[in-house]
Every structure is written in structure tokens, then in C-alpha cells.
Amino acid sequence: MEQGARCLGRALPAQPCHPTETVTKLNHCYREQNRPVTDGSRELHSLCAQLEFLLQFDLKEKKSFFGQRKDYWDFLCQGLAQRRQEHEGIRFVTSLDKLKTAVGRGRAFLRYCLVHRQLAESLQLCLLDPESLREWYYARSPFLSPPHRAEILGSLYELDCVTFHLALLAVPKEP
């Protein structure tokens, strides 16, 4: 990522910021308001941006058979396919014809997982195989560090108690 990049309004360090602080804010707002998190939540947008950044940070450049660049969506699909026969979120996202890019599919998948309280578990399944992680990520990725990975997943498991009402059929903004 370029030096001018920002995370929660701060310049990015050598490692990306973890979503712990944002998850805490999201949990606090959810409990305080006693209402589901919706598409209008600033914390939700912040969390999604951080997750996308984490999933793209130090991701190796990979190409498909036809030369298309692979992205974190491809990593998620492969990781889940290795652990389960089929993930309902993957099936749902691939059924959305309006999504044309891997990043758009990845964003839709993250939202699906939030609504269905499957984000932490789904990501954890993708992160179980160290060999696969090294195949997809360079050494600076926080996913390759067991303490960082545990911190990220621990904070994401806290979201399992939060209700999200998000428009899943609305196409996320694609790059």
C-alpha cells in the first residue's frame, strides 16, 4: 500500500491496523441504541474498509488461467472450498449477476457473513492452513502471524452478538 494510505484517519504503519477498535465501537453503538446495525452506520463502513484492507494487504499477485488478477475473493473461495463442501455465502454471492469484479464479490461476501453471523468463523476456516496462507500472502501479512491472526479473529467473533440489517441484494460499490 502507498505511504499516503490511511486507516481510521491515521497514517498506516508497516502493518495494517486491526479492526479491534472499530468492533468495540460497533458493539457499543449496538448495545447503546438497542437496534440493528444498518447500511448507514459509519462504524460498519469503517469495519468493512478495514477488513478489505487486511484481506488485500500483502496479497500476492496471482492470475487466473485466463490472465485475470485474483483477489481476496478468490482466496476466500479457495479457503472455504478446502474446509467445506460449499459455503452458502459463496453460493449467494455468485448468484448475483450484477457483481462483475472479484472485489465486488468479496465485499458482498463480507456483508453476507455479517448478516448471518458467520464472518469470524468463515475467515477462520480460510486461515487454518499455513501452507495456503503462504501461497496467497507475503510475510508482512498479519494473517501469517499467529498472535495478530488470533487478535483479528477474536475481535471478529465479538460481532456474533451484533444484529446486522444490511441490504444484501444491493450491489456493493465496485472499483
Wavefront OBJ file of the C-alpha trace (Angstrom):
o trace
v 0.000 0.000 0.000
v 1.253 3.508 -0.657
v 2.668 5.571 2.174
v -0.143 8.080 1.928
v -2.765 5.467 2.801
v -4.841 5.984 5.917
v -6.609 3.785 8.426
v -9.194 5.354 10.738
v -7.790 8.774 9.896
v -4.198 7.875 10.784
v -1.246 7.188 8.501
v -0.761 3.477 8.025
v 2.052 1.756 9.884
v 4.169 -1.018 8.343
v 1.356 -3.373 9.395
v -2.325 -2.571 8.787
v -4.469 -1.641 11.744
v -6.639 -4.354 13.211
v -10.399 -3.926 13.436
v -10.442 -4.291 17.249
v -11.173 -0.620 17.971
v -13.894 -0.426 15.319
v -15.519 -3.657 16.535
v -15.584 -2.221 20.067
v -17.267 0.971 18.799
v -19.744 -1.046 16.751
v -20.628 -3.227 19.746
v -21.002 -0.152 21.962
v -23.304 1.615 19.486
v -25.357 -1.556 19.005
v -25.856 -2.031 22.757
v -26.434 1.660 23.416
v -29.066 2.070 20.696
v -30.501 -1.434 21.094
v -31.139 -1.509 17.334
v -29.583 -3.491 14.486
v -26.619 -2.081 12.598
v -27.728 -0.820 9.191
v -26.078 0.375 5.997
v -25.987 3.922 7.379
v -23.549 3.077 10.184
v -20.194 4.856 9.981
v -18.640 2.111 12.078
v -19.907 -0.511 9.625
v -18.262 1.309 6.706
v -15.056 1.631 8.694
v -15.084 -2.057 9.595
v -15.700 -3.161 6.006
v -12.885 -0.926 4.745
v -10.502 -2.299 7.374
v -11.426 -5.906 6.595
v -10.964 -5.344 2.895
v -7.612 -3.685 3.522
v -6.487 -6.565 5.765
v -7.529 -9.122 3.160
v -5.657 -7.238 0.414
v -2.588 -6.307 2.472
v 0.500 -8.147 1.193
v -1.661 -10.372 -1.026
v 0.499 -11.994 -3.673
v -0.190 -11.158 -7.289
v -1.901 -14.196 -8.757
v -3.531 -14.667 -12.118
v -6.298 -16.975 -13.236
v -5.913 -19.314 -16.200
v -7.286 -16.530 -18.421
v -4.919 -13.898 -17.007
v -7.360 -12.113 -14.704
v -5.897 -10.879 -11.433
v -7.031 -12.878 -8.409
v -8.110 -11.025 -5.279
v -9.149 -11.801 -1.723
v -12.470 -13.165 -3.042
v -10.521 -15.951 -4.728
v -8.587 -16.588 -1.508
v -11.861 -16.863 0.448
v -13.415 -19.202 -2.126
v -10.385 -21.479 -2.136
v -10.034 -21.469 1.646
v -13.681 -22.317 2.235
v -13.699 -24.962 -0.507
v -10.822 -26.728 1.266
v -12.805 -26.891 4.536
v -16.427 -27.352 3.476
v -18.270 -28.682 0.507
v -19.980 -25.363 -0.168
v -20.493 -22.156 1.771
v -23.954 -20.620 1.452
v -22.405 -17.131 1.289
v -20.269 -18.099 -1.702
v -23.305 -19.586 -3.419
v -25.362 -16.449 -2.695
v -22.710 -14.040 -3.971
v -22.036 -15.996 -7.153
v -25.774 -15.920 -7.887
v -25.714 -12.097 -8.035
v -25.254 -11.432 -11.752
v -24.725 -7.714 -11.179
v -21.381 -8.320 -9.457
v -18.687 -8.236 -12.116
v -15.429 -7.955 -10.147
v -13.689 -10.076 -7.533
v -13.573 -7.088 -5.171
v -17.326 -6.544 -5.535
v -17.948 -10.210 -4.787
v -15.627 -10.024 -1.796
v -17.488 -7.017 -0.407
v -20.844 -8.741 -0.873
v -19.495 -11.845 0.868
v -18.300 -9.847 3.898
v -21.747 -8.249 4.201
v -23.491 -11.617 3.844
v -21.316 -13.049 6.613
v -22.055 -10.112 8.917
v -25.814 -10.522 8.460
v -25.628 -14.274 9.062
v -23.116 -14.040 11.937
v -20.559 -16.098 10.045
v -17.731 -13.636 9.452
v -15.256 -14.804 12.086
v -15.918 -18.491 11.512
v -15.683 -18.182 7.717
v -12.446 -16.212 7.891
v -11.006 -18.600 10.469
v -11.686 -21.544 8.145
v -9.713 -19.759 5.423
v -6.814 -19.076 7.786
v -6.370 -22.610 9.145
v -3.881 -23.863 6.568
v -0.458 -22.161 6.969
v 0.743 -23.502 3.621
v -2.223 -21.991 1.811
v -1.679 -18.682 3.630
v 1.940 -18.572 2.492
v 0.771 -19.370 -1.049
v -1.545 -16.320 -1.028
v 0.250 -13.802 1.239
v 3.729 -12.330 1.640
v 5.468 -12.288 5.015
v 4.127 -8.922 6.247
v 0.503 -10.078 6.238
v -0.931 -10.136 9.762
v -2.630 -13.414 8.848
v 0.787 -15.117 8.850
v 1.441 -14.033 12.443
v -0.399 -16.296 14.940
v -0.783 -13.519 17.578
v -2.120 -10.988 15.042
v -4.392 -13.589 13.468
v -5.778 -14.502 16.910
v -6.371 -10.827 17.759
v -8.207 -10.193 14.486
v -10.361 -13.312 14.758
v -11.066 -12.680 18.452
v -12.409 -9.223 17.699
v -14.485 -10.530 14.788
v -16.074 -13.209 16.985
v -17.364 -10.346 19.155
v -19.579 -9.371 16.197
v -21.544 -12.621 16.524
v -23.710 -10.930 19.164
v -24.498 -7.937 16.922
v -27.515 -7.927 14.615
v -26.879 -6.526 11.147
v -29.733 -5.493 8.842
v -27.962 -4.847 5.566
v -29.295 -4.725 2.032
v -27.742 -7.892 0.613
v -29.298 -7.617 -2.812
v -27.988 -4.094 -3.276
v -24.789 -4.289 -5.254
v -21.793 -3.030 -3.244
v -19.860 -0.266 -4.954
v -17.330 -1.902 -7.230
v -13.976 -0.407 -8.090
l 1 2 3 4 5 6 7 8 9 10 11 12 13 14 15 16 17 18 19 20 21 22 23 24 25 26 27 28 29 30 31 32 33 34 35 36 37 38 39 40 41 42 43 44 45 46 47 48 49 50 51 52 53 54 55 56 57 58 59 60 61 62 63 64 65 66 67 68 69 70 71 72 73 74 75 76 77 78 79 80 81 82 83 84 85 86 87 88 89 90 91 92 93 94 95 96 97 98 99 100 101 102 103 104 105 106 107 108 109 110 111 112 113 114 115 116 117 118 119 120 121 122 123 124 125 126 127 128 129 130 131 132 133 134 135 136 137 138 139 140 141 142 143 144 145 146 147 148 149 150 151 152 153 154 155 156 157 158 159 160 161 162 163 164 165 166 167 168 169 170 171 172 173 174 175
